[in-house]
Amino acid sequence: MLQLVRTPVTFVWLLLMAATGISMWVAVDHGVDDVRVATSVVMSVALVKAYLVGMHFMELRHAPWPLRGAFLAWCVLCAAAVLGVYFV
């Protein structure tokens, strides 16, 4: 059982849970007065979460570099598109 806790996937899961908590904390007006800053932080955290899920739970960390690069580009482009539409 202790070996299961020490796996990298467990660590990534804990990071995802912490990122969810950070998003929740920022989204409900704790510590950030500007709504645009809060939205940018939440979207940045969502980008990191999507990257972690893709790399560790969808096993893209073992995929060829072009596939990993395409996934990273997709994450960045989606976040940029959502934030671009939001700020316009």
PyMOL commands that set and color helices and strands:
alter all, ss='L'
color gray80, all
select helices_A, chain A and resi 2-5+8-27+35-57+60-62+65-87
alter helices_A, ss='H'
color red, helices_A
deselect
rebuild
show_as cartoon
